[in-house]
């Protein structure tokens, strides 16, 4: 049975948020309204293409953006499980033993940032996964029946707002995907190639090194990629285990001193640890 009252509540909240900004209703308003409606620490939207998670697209708060990025970097978390299983992942307590077992790095990191509960809702058109709506809360506990029903309606609303009348991604969302995300991915792709050549490792290992550096230094992957391209960040292998061993890195302000990779991705002649 369709919860008509719930649908009216949700769409009224989304419309009210759009009116506050004097803008047409968009997926961003649905994400922000969802966070407010569920009294959460924030909500985030990650779009997917070909059933594969992409970088975070929208976030209602700084902590949400950080945790969305963290799951992308780690390849683990409730969001990633929702993508893999195409079903909601409801986590009542990220500090619990089950959460620590399933997500040994993400769960403690989320708790450390004051997040105790998380709920990930796949956004799908039939069998096609469009994205995932993530909701974060400071306190532990599951959503009650009404909150869960409303969260599912918010996910449906995001789907409707993300698709245009022809069944494709709405033009404003498509522009965001094709500009912001394409620019980030281009930087990451170029930086990955440079690191692969510099460390003489595979592209897969080079990308893993970039992600590891981003995680350990608390930076976004895209920012690390730009730093590599600008030759502010240099990655180099552990000399005792090169080339397959642990990868370390340094970040240096100012002009390039000639020890970093050349723009065409050629490795430097010599690198020394400070």
C-alpha positions in Angstrom: 0.0 0.0 0.0 1.4 3.4 -1.0 1.9 5.8 1.9 0.3 8.8 0.3 0.6 10.9 3.5 4.3 10.1 3.6 4.7 11.1 0.0 3.0 14.4 0.7 5.2 15.0 3.7 8.4 14.3 1.9 7.6 16.3 -1.3 6.4 19.2 0.9 9.7 19.2 2.7 11.7 19.1 -0.6 9.6 21.9 -2.1 10.0 24.1 1.0 13.7 23.7 0.8 13.8 24.8 -2.9 11.5 27.7 -2.2 13.9 29.0 0.5 16.5 29.3 -2.2 14.1 30.5 -4.9 15.3 27.7 -7.1 13.6 24.9 -9.0 13.4 21.6 -7.1 16.5 19.5 -7.6 18.2 16.4 -6.2 20.3 18.6 -4.0 17.1 19.9 -2.3 16.0 16.3 -1.7 19.3 15.4 -0.1 19.3 18.4 2.2 15.6 18.0 3.1 16.2 14.4 3.9 19.0 15.3 6.3 16.8 17.9 8.0 13.7 15.7 8.1 15.4 12.7 9.7 17.3 14.9 12.2 20.5 13.5 10.9 24.1 14.7 11.0 23.9 14.9 7.2 23.0 13.1 4.0 25.0 12.4 0.9 24.4 11.3 -2.7 26.7 9.2 -4.7 25.8 8.6 -8.3 26.6 5.3 -10.1 27.0 4.4 -13.7 27.0 0.8 -15.0 26.3 -0.4 -11.4 29.6 1.0 -10.2 29.9 3.6 -7.5 31.4 7.0 -8.5 32.8 9.8 -6.5 30.5 11.6 -4.0 28.3 14.1 -5.8 26.3 15.9 -3.2 26.6 16.3 0.6 24.5 18.3 3.1 27.4 18.9 5.6 31.1 18.9 5.9 31.2 15.7 8.0 29.0 13.9 5.4 31.3 15.0 2.6 34.3 13.7 4.5 32.7 10.3 5.2 31.4 9.9 1.7 34.9 10.5 0.4 36.4 8.2 3.0 34.3 5.2 1.9 35.3 5.9 -1.7 39.0 5.9 -0.7 38.8 2.8 1.4 36.4 0.8 -0.8 34.5 -0.2 2.3 31.5 1.0 4.3 27.7 0.7 4.3 27.5 2.7 1.1 29.8 0.3 -0.7 27.8 -2.7 0.6 24.6 -1.0 -0.7 26.1 -0.7 -4.1 27.3 -4.3 -4.1 24.0 -5.8 -2.8 21.5 -3.4 -4.4 19.7 -3.2 -1.1 19.4 -0.9 1.9 22.2 -1.2 4.5 21.0 -0.1 8.0 23.6 0.2 10.7 22.3 1.0 14.2 25.7 1.3 15.8 29.0 1.8 14.0 30.8 1.3 17.3 29.4 -2.2 17.6 31.5 -5.4 17.0 29.7 -6.3 13.8 30.4 -2.9 12.3 34.1 -3.1 13.2 34.3 -6.6 11.7 32.6 -5.6 8.4 34.3 -2.2 8.0 37.5 -2.3 10.1 38.8 1.0 9.0 35.7 3.0 8.1 33.7 2.2 11.2 36.2 3.4 13.8 36.9 6.5 11.6 33.2 7.4 11.5 32.9 6.9 15.3 35.9 9.1 15.8 34.1 11.8 13.9 31.0 11.5 16.1 28.9 9.4 13.8 27.3 6.3 15.3 24.6 5.3 12.9 24.4 5.2 9.1 21.8 4.2 6.6 22.5 3.6 2.9 19.6 3.5 0.4 20.2 2.4 -3.2 18.5 4.5 -5.9 17.5 2.3 -8.7 15.4 2.3 -11.8 14.4 -1.3 -12.2 17.6 -3.3 -12.2 19.7 -0.2 -13.1 21.5 1.3 -10.1 21.5 5.1 -10.3 23.1 6.0 -7.0 23.0 5.7 -3.3 21.4 8.0 -0.7 23.4 7.9 2.6 22.1 9.2 5.9 24.3 9.7 9.0 23.3 10.2 12.6 25.3 11.2 15.7 23.5 8.8 18.0 23.1 5.0 17.8 19.8 3.4 16.9 17.8 2.3 13.9 15.2 4.5 12.2 11.7 4.0 13.4 9.1 2.6 11.1 7.9 6.1 9.9 11.4 7.4 9.5 12.4 4.4 7.4 9.3 4.8 5.2 10.1 8.5 4.7 13.8 7.8 3.9 12.7 5.3 1.2 10.4 8.0 -0.2 13.3 10.5 -0.2 15.3 8.0 -2.2 12.5 7.6 -4.7 12.2 11.4 -4.9 16.0 11.7 -5.7 15.4 9.2 -8.5 12.5 11.1 -10.0 14.4 14.4 -9.8 17.6 12.8 -11.2 15.8 11.5 -14.3 14.3 13.6 -17.0 11.2 12.8 -18.9 13.2 10.8 -21.5 14.6 8.5 -18.8 18.1 9.9 -18.9 20.0 11.8 -16.2 18.5 15.3 -15.8 20.4 18.0 -17.6 21.5 19.9 -14.5 22.7 16.7 -12.8 24.3 15.5 -16.0 26.3 18.7 -16.2 27.5 18.2 -12.7 28.6 14.7 -13.4 30.3 15.6 -16.7 32.1 18.7 -15.3 33.1 18.2 -11.7 33.5 14.5 -11.7 35.1 14.3 -15.1 37.6 16.9 -14.0 38.4 15.0 -10.8 38.7 11.7 -12.7 41.0 13.3 -15.3 43.3 14.5 -12.6 43.3 11.2 -10.9 43.9 9.3 -14.1 46.9 11.5 -15.1 48.4 11.4 -11.6 48.0 7.6 -11.5 50.0 7.3 -14.8 52.7 9.6 -13.4 53.0 7.6 -10.2 53.0 4.3 -12.0 55.9 5.4 -14.2 57.8 7.0 -11.2 57.5 3.9 -9.0 57.6 1.4 -11.8 54.4 -0.3 -10.6 51.1 -1.2 -12.2 48.4 1.4 -12.7 46.3 -0.5 -10.1 49.1 -0.3 -7.5 49.7 3.4 -8.3 46.0 4.2 -7.7 46.2 2.3 -4.5 49.2 4.3 -3.5 47.3 7.6 -4.2 44.3 6.4 -2.2 46.6 5.4 0.7 48.3 8.7 0.7 45.0 10.5 0.7 43.7 8.5 3.6 46.7 8.7 5.8 47.0 12.5 5.2 43.3 13.2 5.5 43.0 14.7 2.0 40.6 14.2 -0.9 41.9 11.9 -3.7 41.3 14.7 -6.2 43.4 17.1 -4.2 46.2 14.6 -3.9 46.1 14.0 -7.7 46.4 17.7 -8.3 49.3 17.9 -5.8 51.1 15.1 -7.8 50.5 16.9 -11.1 51.8 20.2 -9.6 54.8 18.3 -8.3 54.0 19.3 -4.7 53.4 15.7 -3.6 56.0 12.9 -4.3 55.4 9.2 -3.7 58.3 6.8 -3.5 58.6 3.1 -2.5 60.2 1.7 0.6 63.7 1.0 -0.6 63.9 -2.3 1.2 60.8 -3.6 -0.6 60.8 -1.8 -3.9 58.9 -1.8 -6.2 56.0 -3.8 -4.5 56.6 -2.7 -0.9 54.8 0.1 1.1 54.6 3.4 -0.6 55.4 6.6 1.3 55.2 10.2 0.3 56.2 13.7 1.0 54.5 17.0 0.4 56.6 20.0 -0.3 55.5 23.6 -0.7 57.0 26.0 -3.2 58.8 25.3 -6.5 59.8 21.9 -7.8 63.4 21.0 -6.8 63.9 18.6 -9.8 63.4 15.4 -7.9 59.7 14.8 -8.8 58.3 13.1 -11.8 58.5 15.0 -15.1 55.2 16.2 -16.6 55.3 13.3 -19.1 55.4 10.8 -16.2 59.2 9.9 -16.4 60.8 8.8 -13.1 63.3 11.1 -11.4 66.9 10.3 -11.5 67.2 10.0 -7.7 65.2 10.5 -4.6 66.3 10.7 -1.1 64.4 10.5 2.2 64.6 13.6 4.4 
